[in-house]
Amino acid sequence: MLGPPGAGKSTQAENLARLLAVPHVSTGNLLRREVAEGTPLGRRVAPLLAKGELLADDLIVEIVLARLGEMGRSGFVLDGFPRTQAQAEALERWERSTGLALDAVVWLEVARPELVRRLTERGRSQDRPDDTSETVRRRLELDAELTSPLKDFYRARGILLDIDGSLPEPDVTELILERLRGARRS
């Protein structure tokens, strides 16, 4: 599940995981849990998250692939990973080494003004320090630079599903499920 911050990745990943009866693996949740628990990793990443900065690829890859390694072969929904070309390439190597492969990569597209509105509203309503107006702008800029190449990467693999993330939540979920069914048939 990919797209810019505020596109609805977590919401849709949770919906899909529930409907498909597979685990939801969220990098944001994994990191926020580390910060909340005050682990060494959490203390190391807290200042970076508060500034809206992305973490080093090798650190994110290590965290996510460790979690995937704990889950077995029943499937999963990734939320916000990979975010960079290097992370996508590491995931591809992991796929080859495990014999598992991604069925599809969903890209949620939402216009920038709507993203800013969603993120600042979420920051206020959920008391998320990583969603202030300053960090929102920074995160959107970083995201545009780093994740845009992933669209081409996964389109070239034939597994990218472009989805309009500005539609109402249930419509987005249904559209994703419909496109996933179509992707599995082809």
ROVEXMI-518190 format. One record per residue (C-alpha): residue in three letters; residue number from 1; y, x negated, z negated. Coordinates in nm, 3 decimals. Example, Ala and Ser with C-alpha at 12.3 -4.5 7.8 and 13.67 -1.06 7.14 Angstrom:
<tidos>
+------+------+---------+---------+---------+
! resn ! resi !       y !       x !       z !
+------+------+---------+---------+---------+
!  ala !    1 !  -0.450 !  -1.230 !  -0.780 !
!  ser !    2 !  -0.106 !  -1.367 !  -0.714 !
+------+------+---------+---------+---------+
</tidos>
This chain:
<tidos>
+------+------+---------+---------+---------+
! resn ! resi !       y !       x !       z !
+------+------+---------+---------+---------+
!  met !    1 !   0.000 !   0.000 !   0.000 !
!  leu !    2 !   0.309 !  -0.179 !   0.125 !
!  gly !    3 !   0.675 !  -0.101 !   0.176 !
!  pro !    4 !   1.005 !  -0.183 !   0.016 !
!  pro !    5 !   1.069 !  -0.135 !  -0.356 !
!  gly !    6 !   1.124 !   0.237 !  -0.422 !
!  ala !    7 !   0.930 !   0.355 !  -0.117 !
!  gly !    8 !   0.673 !   0.529 !  -0.336 !
!  lys !    9 !   0.395 !   0.268 !  -0.326 !
!  ser !   10 !   0.286 !   0.319 !  -0.685 !
!  thr !   11 !   0.302 !   0.697 !  -0.667 !
!  gln !   12 !   0.100 !   0.707 !  -0.347 !
!  ala !   13 !  -0.141 !   0.436 !  -0.466 !
!  glu !   14 !  -0.210 !   0.637 !  -0.783 !
!  asn !   15 !  -0.260 !   0.955 !  -0.578 !
!  leu !   16 !  -0.499 !   0.782 !  -0.336 !
!  ala !   17 !  -0.693 !   0.603 !  -0.609 !
!  arg !   18 !  -0.745 !   0.935 !  -0.789 !
!  leu !   19 !  -0.841 !   1.125 !  -0.473 !
!  leu !   20 !  -1.070 !   0.848 !  -0.346 !
!  ala !   21 !  -1.211 !   0.773 !  -0.694 !
!  val !   22 !  -1.136 !   0.400 !  -0.676 !
!  pro !   23 !  -0.930 !   0.168 !  -0.900 !
!  his !   24 !  -0.554 !   0.133 !  -0.854 !
!  val !   25 !  -0.447 !  -0.233 !  -0.869 !
!  ser !   26 !  -0.072 !  -0.265 !  -0.921 !
!  thr !   27 !   0.087 !  -0.609 !  -0.939 !
!  gly !   28 !   0.390 !  -0.458 !  -1.111 !
!  asn !   29 !   0.177 !  -0.294 !  -1.379 !
!  leu !   30 !  -0.028 !  -0.609 !  -1.427 !
!  leu !   31 !   0.288 !  -0.814 !  -1.477 !
!  arg !   32 !   0.467 !  -0.559 !  -1.698 !
!  arg !   33 !   0.156 !  -0.543 !  -1.919 !
!  glu !   34 !   0.164 !  -0.922 !  -1.961 !
!  val !   35 !   0.535 !  -0.906 !  -2.056 !
!  ala !   36 !   0.481 !  -0.615 !  -2.300 !
!  glu !   37 !   0.189 !  -0.794 !  -2.467 !
!  gly !   38 !   0.392 !  -1.114 !  -2.498 !
!  thr !   39 !   0.121 !  -1.328 !  -2.339 !
!  pro !   40 !   0.208 !  -1.681 !  -2.226 !
!  leu !   41 !   0.218 !  -1.553 !  -1.869 !
!  gly !   42 !   0.434 !  -1.260 !  -1.977 !
!  arg !   43 !   0.685 !  -1.488 !  -2.148 !
!  arg !   44 !   0.696 !  -1.706 !  -1.838 !
!  val !   45 !   0.758 !  -1.423 !  -1.591 !
!  ala !   46 !   0.984 !  -1.196 !  -1.800 !
!  pro !   47 !   1.312 !  -1.372 !  -1.710 !
!  leu !   48 !   1.221 !  -1.375 !  -1.341 !
!  leu !   49 !   1.134 !  -1.005 !  -1.340 !
!  ala !   50 !   1.456 !  -0.921 !  -1.525 !
!  lys !   51 !   1.656 !  -1.093 !  -1.248 !
!  gly !   52 !   1.459 !  -0.915 !  -0.974 !
!  glu !   53 !   1.311 !  -1.239 !  -0.844 !
!  leu !   54 !   0.971 !  -1.263 !  -0.684 !
!  leu !   55 !   0.707 !  -1.478 !  -0.847 !
!  ala !   56 !   0.539 !  -1.774 !  -0.681 !
!  asp !   57 !   0.271 !  -1.677 !  -0.433 !
!  asp !   58 !  -0.001 !  -1.881 !  -0.600 !
!  leu !   59 !   0.062 !  -1.711 !  -0.935 !
!  ile !   60 !   0.049 !  -1.360 !  -0.787 !
!  val !   61 !  -0.259 !  -1.442 !  -0.580 !
!  glu !   62 !  -0.436 !  -1.579 !  -0.889 !
!  ile !   63 !  -0.356 !  -1.268 !  -1.095 !
!  val !   64 !  -0.453 !  -1.014 !  -0.830 !
!  leu !   65 !  -0.767 !  -1.186 !  -0.703 !
!  ala !   66 !  -0.888 !  -1.232 !  -1.061 !
!  arg !   67 !  -0.850 !  -0.856 !  -1.110 !
!  leu !   68 !  -1.027 !  -0.778 !  -0.782 !
!  gly !   69 !  -1.309 !  -1.012 !  -0.881 !
!  glu !   70 !  -1.367 !  -0.803 !  -1.196 !
!  met !   71 !  -1.412 !  -0.478 !  -1.003 !
!  gly !   72 !  -1.724 !  -0.509 !  -0.794 !
!  arg !   73 !  -1.759 !  -0.364 !  -0.446 !
!  ser !   74 !  -1.668 !   0.003 !  -0.490 !
!  gly !   75 !  -1.326 !  -0.019 !  -0.328 !
!  phe !   76 !  -0.969 !  -0.020 !  -0.456 !
!  val !   77 !  -0.611 !   0.062 !  -0.368 !
!  leu !   78 !  -0.374 !  -0.234 !  -0.378 !
!  asp !   79 !  -0.019 !  -0.156 !  -0.478 !
!  gly !   80 !   0.248 !  -0.407 !  -0.377 !
!  phe !   81 !   0.012 !  -0.686 !  -0.281 !
!  pro !   82 !   0.035 !  -0.882 !  -0.064 !
!  arg !   83 !   0.415 !  -0.917 !  -0.048 !
!  thr !   84 !   0.436 !  -1.238 !   0.158 !
!  gln !   85 !   0.258 !  -1.396 !   0.451 !
!  ala !   86 !   0.103 !  -1.659 !   0.220 !
!  gln !   87 !  -0.035 !  -1.385 !  -0.006 !
!  ala !   88 !  -0.173 !  -1.198 !   0.297 !
!  glu !   89 !  -0.345 !  -1.512 !   0.419 !
!  ala !   90 !  -0.493 !  -1.574 !   0.072 !
!  leu !   91 !  -0.620 !  -1.216 !   0.065 !
!  glu !   92 !  -0.771 !  -1.262 !   0.410 !
!  arg !   93 !  -0.955 !  -1.576 !   0.288 !
!  trp !   94 !  -1.078 !  -1.378 !  -0.015 !
!  glu !   95 !  -1.201 !  -1.103 !   0.220 !
!  arg !   96 !  -1.401 !  -1.356 !   0.423 !
!  ser !   97 !  -1.545 !  -1.522 !   0.111 !
!  thr !   98 !  -1.655 !  -1.190 !  -0.042 !
!  gly !   99 !  -1.761 !  -1.010 !   0.273 !
!  leu !  100 !  -1.517 !  -0.730 !   0.191 !
!  ala !  101 !  -1.245 !  -0.614 !   0.429 !
!  leu !  102 !  -0.940 !  -0.393 !   0.402 !
!  asp !  103 !  -0.993 !  -0.052 !   0.563 !
!  ala !  104 !  -0.621 !  -0.002 !   0.621 !
!  val !  105 !  -0.276 !  -0.118 !   0.519 !
!  val !  106 !  -0.031 !   0.165 !   0.459 !
!  trp !  107 !   0.335 !   0.082 !   0.520 !
!  leu !  108 !   0.575 !   0.333 !   0.362 !
!  glu !  109 !   0.906 !   0.340 !   0.548 !
!  val !  110 !   1.218 !   0.471 !   0.368 !
!  ala !  111 !   1.587 !   0.422 !   0.456 !
!  arg !  112 !   1.780 !   0.173 !   0.239 !
!  pro !  113 !   2.031 !   0.424 !   0.086 !
!  glu !  114 !   1.739 !   0.638 !  -0.032 !
!  leu !  115 !   1.566 !   0.330 !  -0.176 !
!  val !  116 !   1.876 !   0.234 !  -0.376 !
!  arg !  117 !   1.909 !   0.590 !  -0.507 !
!  arg !  118 !   1.542 !   0.611 !  -0.606 !
!  leu !  119 !   1.535 !   0.271 !  -0.776 !
!  thr !  120 !   1.852 !   0.307 !  -0.980 !
!  glu !  121 !   1.746 !   0.657 !  -1.086 !
!  arg !  122 !   1.403 !   0.523 !  -1.188 !
!  gly !  123 !   1.566 !   0.241 !  -1.381 !
!  arg !  124 !   1.769 !   0.489 !  -1.584 !
!  ser !  125 !   1.497 !   0.748 !  -1.639 !
!  gln !  126 !   1.210 !   0.509 !  -1.718 !
!  asp !  127 !   1.409 !   0.239 !  -1.898 !
!  arg !  128 !   1.286 !  -0.027 !  -1.657 !
!  pro !  129 !   1.501 !  -0.339 !  -1.688 !
!  asp !  130 !   1.386 !  -0.456 !  -1.344 !
!  asp !  131 !   1.554 !  -0.154 !  -1.179 !
!  thr !  132 !   1.926 !  -0.210 !  -1.248 !
!  ser !  133 !   2.168 !  -0.180 !  -0.955 !
!  glu !  134 !   2.209 !  -0.560 !  -0.939 !
!  thr !  135 !   1.836 !  -0.632 !  -0.939 !
!  val !  136 !   1.773 !  -0.345 !  -0.695 !
!  arg !  137 !   2.001 !  -0.502 !  -0.433 !
!  arg !  138 !   1.846 !  -0.845 !  -0.488 !
!  arg !  139 !   1.492 !  -0.710 !  -0.466 !
!  leu !  140 !   1.564 !  -0.519 !  -0.145 !
!  glu !  141 !   1.713 !  -0.830 !   0.017 !
!  leu !  142 !   1.419 !  -1.049 !  -0.085 !
!  asp !  143 !   1.172 !  -0.785 !   0.019 !
!  ala !  144 !   1.321 !  -0.749 !   0.366 !
!  glu !  145 !   1.296 !  -1.124 !   0.421 !
!  leu !  146 !   0.944 !  -1.166 !   0.291 !
!  thr !  147 !   0.749 !  -0.852 !   0.374 !
!  ser !  148 !   0.870 !  -0.775 !   0.727 !
!  pro !  149 !   0.627 !  -1.030 !   0.879 !
!  leu !  150 !   0.339 !  -0.844 !   0.712 !
!  lys !  151 !   0.388 !  -0.548 !   0.942 !
!  asp !  152 !   0.314 !  -0.768 !   1.243 !
!  phe !  153 !   0.031 !  -0.948 !   1.060 !
!  tyr !  154 !  -0.154 !  -0.625 !   0.982 !
!  arg !  155 !  -0.060 !  -0.456 !   1.308 !
!  ala !  156 !  -0.225 !  -0.751 !   1.489 !
!  arg !  157 !  -0.540 !  -0.689 !   1.282 !
!  gly !  158 !  -0.530 !  -0.324 !   1.392 !
!  ile !  159 !  -0.519 !  -0.184 !   1.038 !
!  leu !  160 !  -0.148 !  -0.101 !   0.984 !
!  leu !  161 !  -0.064 !   0.265 !   0.926 !
!  asp !  162 !   0.313 !   0.337 !   0.942 !
!  ile !  163 !   0.398 !   0.633 !   0.719 !
!  asp !  164 !   0.731 !   0.811 !   0.663 !
!  gly !  165 !   0.774 !   0.766 !   0.288 !
!  ser !  166 !   1.086 !   0.983 !   0.277 !
!  leu !  167 !   0.884 !   1.303 !   0.307 !
!  pro !  168 !   0.797 !   1.502 !  -0.009 !
!  glu !  169 !   0.530 !   1.327 !  -0.216 !
!  pro !  170 !   0.242 !   1.570 !  -0.142 !
!  asp !  171 !   0.317 !   1.552 !   0.231 !
!  val !  172 !   0.312 !   1.172 !   0.224 !
!  thr !  173 !  -0.022 !   1.175 !   0.041 !
!  glu !  174 !  -0.175 !   1.418 !   0.291 !
!  leu !  175 !  -0.040 !   1.219 !   0.586 !
!  ile !  176 !  -0.190 !   0.898 !   0.447 !
!  leu !  177 !  -0.528 !   1.064 !   0.391 !
!  glu !  178 !  -0.522 !   1.208 !   0.742 !
!  arg !  179 !  -0.438 !   0.870 !   0.894 !
!  leu !  180 !  -0.706 !   0.697 !   0.680 !
!  arg !  181 !  -0.968 !   0.942 !   0.805 !
!  gly !  182 !  -0.859 !   0.867 !   1.162 !
!  ala !  183 !  -0.866 !   0.490 !   1.099 !
!  arg !  184 !  -1.221 !   0.506 !   0.967 !
!  arg !  185 !  -1.342 !   0.697 !   1.276 !
!  ser !  186 !  -1.198 !   0.444 !   1.521 !
+------+------+---------+---------+---------+
</tidos>
